[in-house]
């Protein structure tokens, strides 16, 4: 049976202390939840960091993830981020093959997708894009014909919209 | 507090004194050694155990018997890893415990230094919280937080790992006047609106059961539970962790539910239309096959840990809070509902009583004249009385000790429920006796379990901790053997311990500075127990050589439905003759 997987984005505010990331990620592996993407970084307050986790679980398991996370002493607050009510952004870096003949075509394509040329060499180029996962997927598809040599992507970060 | 200069080790001992510690179970070693020097002058009693596992279980037994935080101490590396089992054990059973470990000097951490183990990393999934302290100034704060976290909310284990240089460096001692843990919530306040919803469900029910777990003992709510049960007229089942939370002799008590529970308790849950779950967690050993557990029951789930609500069984009404607070709110709410319309449980009570009288716990007397293990345990309970504290290891003897001793008071039955740790009984009894020196403490142990941790008898003998140990010696790993009998065609692979030949437990007791007694005939049971009861200045070990083929019944086989409970081998209750 083909089970439709749903991704949930959980934003976790934690104390900025050593070992906190290990506690959070260990909890996911111990309870059998799979992390799709993860990003960790500073917040406006140096005492706290924010961990954004994308996890593919369903209703009951999602409640359990949140409840178990909430038991960690260093976890301050947990919020599920919905796509419709939050800004959700990822960063893509991709190295593609180029030749003298298609350099210009690449520049145009990347500009159309809102990306940037981070480096342009004679045989390869690095493209960057900071956008939603849908837009990132669209650019990757468009870059495929050039030949993708290397691809790296950050975890998602999210912020709740107020309007 | 005073700003006196001292080293980190003195600050640690001062902190433990401020936290109210009166006893520590531990063993010194290189990394923790600086702490043992100021400990030498402290008012805190340190009991030098023979193995760190003994220290951990002793701290657990102490905590279970007294309700206070148990404390154990060990050095880095192997000292710390030997604590892993008792830490996991205590955490699974929500026992408040603080474990202090020495760590290699901070500059050596991560270099695979001598006796280095990342005990903070190792213990992360088996503790409520843990600390690695490398700055001596942080010691008082870490200790204060550790005791607060261990004792509040759902109790658990906190490990504090302290680098050796933090113990030897100079610092000033400042006991924190307040604790700020912005991410820590203890969830002890129960909500009135949830309680009112629960009371309404109770008033509408016709076949309710109070499903009582270890949380009732943790929150000291036995008196409140008794009042609730009597006011509501609702029958009670007590899980393995809750034995003693409600008097066994009470007419509303149906016994223990679960894999080896009474037919009345198991069946009452199965047929119930409302489970009033108090400090219990729908463990697989209670529910059997989860999808068939109590199929028509609505569920009220009261627990201090919100992550337990709905974890295994969906709750119709959830009450997050300390269960004593919950019962204190629930009793008047139920009375108010009953004042409007008192539900009639007459038929239900008649039904559960008929299950209880038709299917009482029982056992066969061995035809070969040998000793019945159940009889030995039953006599132990009868002769030593309701104020005695019993501990048990894990296996058949544990189940019989739960079934055939009548527990009337909380904190008189200590065992390893969640983790199922063989070897728990002797060190836990040692800890319980230290915490409750005026109580008789019996460790009921199996011959397999006893051989895992009996080294602590030496500790007991030398430190005036006169525990009593009853070895239920069936010369095998009895519970595993029972499963081999039932599920592996009586192929007894590696369960024969030959412990009626080797070791000689009475000589072993003697060598450990204890009195060793042996009993192999039914007619000698009472006088042997009475002899053991008369010795109060030395630990006593009684080797009861028992019938090896005795089995624990009733039984719900692992993974099957509670509806398939067997009262004896290949003997299910004859439900057709019962009016269901």
Interface residues (C-beta under 8 A of the other chain):
Chain A: X14 X15 X18 X19 X22 X23 X26 X27 X30 X60 X63 X64 X67 X68 X70 X71 X72 X73 X74 X75 X76
Chain B: X120 X121 X124 X125 X128 X129 X132 X149 X181 X182 X183 X184 X185 X305 X306 X307 X309 X310 X311
